[in-house]
Structure formats: C-alpha cells, structure tokens
Amino acid sequence: MPMRILEEIIESLPTKPVPVRRVLIGIHWTAVCSEYCGLSSTLTSENLPYSRLTGVGGYLESSARDLAALALSENHYECSIGMAAINSLLCPNPKGAQELNAYDWIFEYAPGKDVAVVGHFPFVDKMQGLARNLWVIEKHPRPGDIPLEQAAPYLADAQIVAITGSSIVNHSFEEVLAMCNKSAVIMVLGPSTPLSPVLFSHGVSILSGAYVVDEDKTLLTIEQGGSYSQLSGVKRISIFKSGVI
C-alpha cells in the first residue's frame, strides 16, 4: 500500500529531538505526549493478526520523531503509536483553526449534494434523507455499506467526501484519495487526523481533528476505555485550505 503522503508528513516534522512523556494504548485510542498530546485510533478493530509490540517499556527513551516513524510499520499497534506521535508534534490549534465539529459542517453543506463517507461514523444514520445521495464506504462493511473495493464509482461521483483519519493509520488513505473526484470537497476527520498542510497539497480541503486541552482528563478517559464521544478534555478543531467554502 503506498504511503508517500504519510512519509511526507513525517519528513515535515521538526527535526529537533522532543522527549516523549507518555505513551498510552487504550481500547479505542492511543495517546503519545511529547510537545503536545497526540491521539490516534487503536487498530484493534481492523481484523488484523495479533502483533507483538517489541518496544514495550522503552518508548519513553525514544524521541517523538523516532516514534513517528512507527506509523510506516506493518505492525498495526505500532502504526497507532506512530500516528499519535506525529500528532504530538503538530500544533493542535494552528493559525486559522476553528473550533468546529466536522459533523456540523457536513450537515450544513450536505443537503442536495452527493456525499461519500469513508468510515461508518455514528452520524451517518442522521444523514439519511439529508444528502441527495449518501454512500457509506467501509473496509469492513456493515449491512448497507459499500465495500472499499467497490467504492471507485461512488467516490468519483461524490461532491463531498469525508474520510476517516484512521485510514491514514491503516494505510488505506492513498487508495481512497486516488479514487476521489478531484473537484470534490474532501475532508479528513477524527482524532487520528494530522493537522498538517501536507494534506492540502494532495487535494484535501478540510482537516478536522482533536485538540487536547486537558491532558489529564483525556488520558484518564482513554485508559478507562472511552470512545471518542466519551473523551474529556478534547476540543474539535478544523482547518480549511484557502478558497474552500
């Protein structure tokens, strides 16, 4: 699976070594704390074979940039650590950021449009009847979802495409992006989403991620198995490519 964009994001990170203060792998979310507190989905639901973490006990001896390189690993747990490390080095509240939930933007602009959502988010049920066409695309489809391998014609027709940030973690992002209509408004959303301008240079229009404002509260809810809606101490942050609606 191509990972050119992910490699570019890693290359764009600060080269100065930043110590890692905490690595926490929860049921749903993985957190790495270095410059900031970065989050990533924990790939326990990917139906992948069990992967043993060889670095257990030693991650705090690595720099955040070193851990970020794990995002390129074939070990899915290491990918989760790597993406959280990337996000721990990216400013979670960059200039021009808005405190905006991605779902609110989609609900405002979806009426009358053809919309593809890559990832079965909880909000998709509420969107039924809102968009002209709503196509939910999943790597592991539920009833009514479109399997990823059949997604090309739907992504080519969609005017708005919302892609889960977890697709970057599981290395399916570039495959999805290549199938998208180049004139579509493409959004990447969820706590795994790196708020990196690198993605804007590859056709992405909106990045909607997580800004940890109270690290202790966030880590507490992660270690107690919280889903995203249960995480405390987090704000939803969105940044827009220049010229987007």
C-alpha positions as CSV (number, residue, x, y, z in Angstrom):
1,M,0.0,0.0,0.0
2,P,1.5,3.4,-1.0
3,M,2.5,5.6,2.0
4,R,4.1,8.6,0.1
5,I,1.8,11.2,1.8
6,L,2.5,9.7,5.3
7,E,6.2,9.8,4.6
8,E,5.9,13.4,3.5
9,I,4.1,14.3,6.8
10,I,6.9,12.6,8.8
11,E,9.6,14.4,6.8
12,S,7.8,17.7,7.6
13,L,8.0,17.2,11.4
14,P,10.6,19.2,13.5
15,T,14.0,17.5,13.4
16,K,14.9,18.7,16.9
17,P,14.5,15.7,19.3
18,V,11.5,16.1,21.5
19,P,11.3,13.8,24.6
20,V,8.3,11.5,24.9
21,R,6.5,12.0,28.2
22,R,3.8,9.3,28.0
23,V,2.6,6.5,25.7
24,L,-0.9,5.1,26.5
25,I,-2.6,2.5,24.4
26,G,-6.3,2.2,25.2
27,I,-9.0,0.0,23.7
28,H,-10.2,2.7,21.3
29,W,-7.5,5.4,21.4
30,T,-3.7,5.6,21.6
31,A,-2.1,8.7,23.0
32,V,1.5,10.0,22.8
33,C,2.5,13.0,24.8
34,S,5.6,15.0,23.7
35,E,5.3,18.6,22.6
36,Y,1.6,18.2,22.7
37,C,-0.8,15.3,23.4
38,G,-1.4,13.5,20.1
39,L,-4.1,10.9,19.5
40,S,-4.7,8.1,17.1
41,S,-7.2,5.3,16.8
42,T,-6.0,2.0,18.2
43,L,-6.2,-0.5,15.4
44,T,-7.8,-3.3,17.4
45,S,-10.9,-3.4,15.1
46,E,-9.0,-4.0,11.9
47,N,-9.3,-7.8,11.9
48,L,-5.5,-8.0,11.6
49,P,-3.4,-10.7,13.1
50,Y,-2.1,-10.0,16.6
51,S,1.1,-8.0,16.5
52,R,3.5,-8.0,19.4
53,L,5.0,-4.7,20.4
54,T,8.7,-5.1,20.7
55,G,9.4,-1.7,22.3
56,V,7.3,-2.1,25.4
57,G,9.0,-0.5,28.4
58,G,11.3,1.6,26.2
59,Y,9.2,4.0,24.3
60,L,10.0,6.9,26.7
61,E,13.6,6.5,25.7
62,S,12.8,7.4,22.1
63,S,12.3,10.9,20.7
64,A,8.8,11.7,19.4
65,R,10.2,11.8,15.8
66,D,11.6,8.3,16.2
67,L,8.2,7.1,17.4
68,A,6.5,8.9,14.5
69,A,8.4,6.6,12.1
70,L,6.4,3.7,13.5
71,A,3.4,5.0,11.5
72,L,5.0,3.3,8.5
73,S,5.2,-0.1,10.2
74,E,3.3,-3.2,9.1
75,N,2.6,-3.8,12.8
76,H,-0.8,-2.3,13.3
77,Y,-0.3,-1.4,17.0
78,E,3.0,0.4,16.1
79,C,1.1,2.3,13.4
80,S,-1.2,3.6,16.1
81,I,1.7,4.7,18.3
82,G,3.4,6.3,15.3
83,M,0.3,8.4,14.3
84,A,-0.2,9.5,17.8
85,A,3.5,10.6,17.9
86,I,3.0,12.5,14.7
87,N,0.1,14.3,16.1
88,S,2.1,15.1,19.3
89,L,4.5,17.1,17.2
90,L,1.9,19.0,15.1
91,C,0.4,22.2,16.6
92,P,-3.2,21.1,17.5
93,N,-4.5,24.7,17.3
94,P,-2.7,26.2,14.3
95,K,-3.3,29.7,12.9
96,G,-6.7,29.9,11.2
97,A,-8.1,26.9,13.1
98,Q,-11.8,27.0,14.1
99,E,-13.5,25.2,16.9
100,L,-15.8,23.3,14.6
101,N,-17.1,19.8,14.7
102,A,-16.7,18.2,11.3
103,Y,-20.2,16.8,11.5
104,D,-21.7,20.3,11.8
105,W,-20.0,21.3,8.6
106,I,-21.2,18.2,6.7
107,F,-24.8,18.7,7.9
108,E,-24.8,22.3,6.7
109,Y,-23.4,21.6,3.3
110,A,-24.7,18.1,2.5
111,P,-28.3,18.9,1.5
112,G,-28.8,18.4,-2.2
113,K,-25.3,17.0,-2.7
114,D,-23.9,13.6,-3.4
115,V,-21.9,12.6,-0.3
116,A,-19.5,9.7,0.3
117,V,-18.4,9.0,3.9
118,V,-15.5,6.6,4.2
119,G,-15.9,5.0,7.6
120,H,-19.1,4.2,9.3
121,F,-19.4,7.1,11.7
122,P,-22.2,7.3,14.2
123,F,-23.6,10.4,12.5
124,V,-24.3,8.7,9.1
125,D,-27.7,7.4,10.2
126,K,-28.8,11.0,10.9
127,M,-27.8,12.0,7.4
128,Q,-30.2,9.6,5.7
129,G,-32.5,11.8,3.5
130,L,-30.4,14.9,4.0
131,A,-28.0,14.4,1.1
132,R,-29.2,13.8,-2.4
133,N,-27.2,10.5,-2.3
134,L,-25.3,9.2,0.7
135,W,-22.8,6.4,0.2
136,V,-21.1,4.9,3.3
137,I,-17.9,3.1,2.3
138,E,-16.2,0.7,4.7
139,K,-13.2,-1.5,4.7
140,H,-15.2,-3.9,6.9
141,P,-18.8,-3.1,5.7
142,R,-21.9,-3.4,7.7
143,P,-25.3,-4.1,6.0
144,G,-26.0,-1.3,3.6
145,D,-22.3,-0.1,3.4
146,I,-20.3,-0.2,0.2
147,P,-17.1,-2.3,0.4
148,L,-13.9,-0.4,-0.2
149,E,-13.1,-2.5,-3.3
150,Q,-16.3,-1.4,-4.9
151,A,-16.0,2.3,-4.0
152,A,-14.4,3.8,-7.1
153,P,-17.6,4.9,-9.0
154,Y,-19.2,6.4,-5.9
155,L,-16.1,8.4,-4.9
156,A,-15.7,9.6,-8.5
157,D,-19.3,11.0,-8.4
158,A,-19.3,12.4,-4.8
159,Q,-19.2,16.2,-4.4
160,I,-18.3,15.9,-0.7
161,V,-16.1,13.1,0.6
162,A,-15.5,12.6,4.3
163,I,-12.6,10.3,5.0
164,T,-11.8,8.9,8.5
165,G,-8.4,9.8,9.7
166,S,-8.0,6.2,10.7
167,S,-7.4,5.4,7.0
168,I,-4.0,7.1,7.4
169,V,-3.2,4.8,10.3
170,N,-4.2,1.6,8.5
171,H,-2.5,2.8,5.2
172,S,-5.7,2.8,3.1
173,F,-5.8,6.6,2.7
174,E,-3.9,7.0,-0.5
175,E,-6.0,4.2,-2.2
176,V,-9.2,6.1,-1.2
177,L,-7.8,9.5,-2.2
178,A,-6.9,8.3,-5.7
179,M,-10.5,7.3,-6.3
180,C,-12.0,10.7,-5.4
181,N,-13.4,13.2,-7.7
182,K,-10.7,15.9,-8.0
183,S,-13.2,18.7,-7.8
184,A,-14.9,17.3,-4.6
185,V,-14.6,18.9,-1.2
186,I,-12.5,16.3,0.6
187,M,-12.5,16.3,4.4
188,V,-10.3,14.1,6.7
189,L,-11.9,13.8,10.1
190,G,-11.4,12.2,13.5
191,P,-8.8,12.4,16.3
192,S,-6.2,10.5,14.1
193,T,-6.2,13.3,11.6
194,P,-2.9,15.1,11.4
195,L,-3.4,18.8,11.1
196,S,-0.6,19.0,8.5
197,P,-0.7,21.3,5.4
198,V,1.0,18.5,3.6
199,L,-2.5,17.0,3.1
200,F,-3.7,20.3,1.4
201,S,-1.1,19.8,-1.3
202,H,-2.7,16.4,-2.1
203,G,-6.2,17.6,-2.8
204,V,-7.7,17.6,0.8
205,S,-9.8,20.6,1.5
206,I,-10.6,20.4,5.2
207,L,-8.8,18.8,8.2
208,S,-10.9,18.2,11.3
209,G,-9.1,16.7,14.3
210,A,-8.7,16.8,18.0
211,Y,-7.1,19.4,20.3
212,V,-6.3,18.0,23.7
213,V,-6.8,21.0,26.1
214,D,-6.8,19.0,29.4
215,E,-4.2,16.1,29.1
216,D,-5.0,14.5,32.4
217,K,-8.8,14.3,31.7
218,T,-8.1,12.9,28.2
219,L,-5.7,10.3,29.3
220,L,-8.0,9.2,32.2
221,T,-10.9,8.6,29.8
222,I,-8.6,6.8,27.3
223,E,-7.2,4.4,29.9
224,Q,-10.7,3.6,31.1
225,G,-11.8,2.6,27.6
226,G,-13.6,5.7,26.5
227,S,-14.9,6.1,23.0
228,Y,-14.4,9.4,21.2
229,S,-17.7,10.8,22.4
230,Q,-16.6,9.9,26.0
231,L,-13.2,11.6,25.9
232,S,-12.9,14.6,28.3
233,G,-10.6,17.5,27.8
234,V,-10.8,17.5,24.0
235,K,-11.9,20.2,21.5
236,R,-12.9,19.5,17.9
237,I,-10.7,21.7,15.6
238,S,-11.0,22.2,11.9
239,I,-8.7,24.0,9.4
240,F,-9.6,24.9,5.8
241,K,-7.5,25.1,2.7
242,S,-7.5,28.6,1.3
243,G,-10.5,29.1,-1.1
244,V,-12.7,26.3,0.4
245,I,-16.4,27.1,1.0
